[in-house]
Amino acid sequence: MALTRTFAAGREQCFQQIERLTNSHSLRGSESLCKLLRYLGEHSLAHPPSTVKEYQIATEVFGRSAEFDPQADSTVRVQAGRLRVKLAEYYASEGTDDPILVEVPKGSYVLSFSVRTPAVSVARGTAPLRLEDRRRPAVVAANRGWAAAVVALSVLLAAALVTCAALLATRGKAQVTKQSAPVVYRIFWNRFVAGPADPWVIFSNGAFVGRPETGMRYFRPDSDANTVILDHYTGVGEVLAVHELDRVFLLLNRQLRVKRGTLFSLDDAKNNDLIFVGSPAENLTLLEIPGTQEFVFRRLDSGPRKGDLGIANVHPQPGEPAMFLASPSGQLTTEDYAVIGLVPGLDPVRSVLILAGTTTMGTQAAAEYVSREDSLTELLRRLGVSRPGDLKPFEALLHVKVTHGVPVMTDLVALRKGSN
């Protein structure tokens, strides 16, 4: 562990910095990364000379079995890479003034802590009264009015300088934020930031019946026609997805408008670029507008998994199954599938992006996939896109590994390119 000598005894400050990081805008949306950061921090501060093995992290943080093979499973390396990126983002934006720098050196799973020297500010004030000045009371009295005026003008000037400095600093930070957006962000999100209006994010909120304190279930049109519908609930994954998208658009100096699916109208769909978060099973507005054509959400109507939601592979390629199914309902979710689909809107000049999993965890993974530099780089490479404006409609299928309700690893397993 790299601790500067001037900070060798500051373990408590190190723990405080880790808590500040996990509660930051950059990191608090990813439970898996926060869990990894806390684990590495506790180990680094409790056992400074030792290192952490990849096997330890896989089994103790991400719930992998004792048979974990780091050669076959890159979860730890991927998550450590993501953590490095998030720490860099934090210190380039909201953590610019933090006194402690936390890093994960490449090739290591031990945190390093170092002190960041704050800029020294020079306090300006009046010079101390000299002895010879005390012997001239008449002169002092005669110039008292001038001195007061000078002091007042000095205060005003100082205030003006401080105000200008604050404005310049704010402007500078805004410019840094704008420049800090990775190139792949600007390429992928060009359709949604180039227009005059901010895009809408439409998150799913399925229809339920019952009461929270006694139990709820999904609304059934055939048997619940006269039952009060609760349509103000959504999943954890949808919430974290909106958070991730907001972070990306902040880097791109744009804002998002957010609305739940049941309040969305077709007029909104005609006049805006849209980002749908959640599957058509809950985000019912998706059923009323053009959606994905290659990877389509369907419920099984027969067989041992009747009623389970899957993703139909309309035109399977060699070696691909006709249906992608997550963990069976009623069992612990360990895997999911999700779709990322960019399709034309009702108005062809508008764009619609669909981020949806068969469970809320898959939806979260889809949003994180288009919000991370490394995964976006891979997606754009597979699509053959290198410049803003070149991205055409496409549909991508993701396989998501889930541990303790958190998506920990996401792979792009199938891709279809559009023609327009």
Beta strands, then each sheet from edge to edge (+ up, - down):
strand 1: 100-103
strand 2: 112-115
strand 3: 200-203
strand 4: 208-211
strand 5: 215-218
strand 6: 257-260
strand 7: 274-277
strand 8: 295-299
strand 9: 309-313
strand 10: 323-325
strand 11: 335-344
strand 12: 351-357
strand 13: 394-403
strand 14: 406-417
sheet 1: 1+ 2-
sheet 2: 6+ 3+ 7+ 12+ 11- 13+ 14-
sheet 3: 4+ 5-
sheet 4: 8+ 9- 10+
end
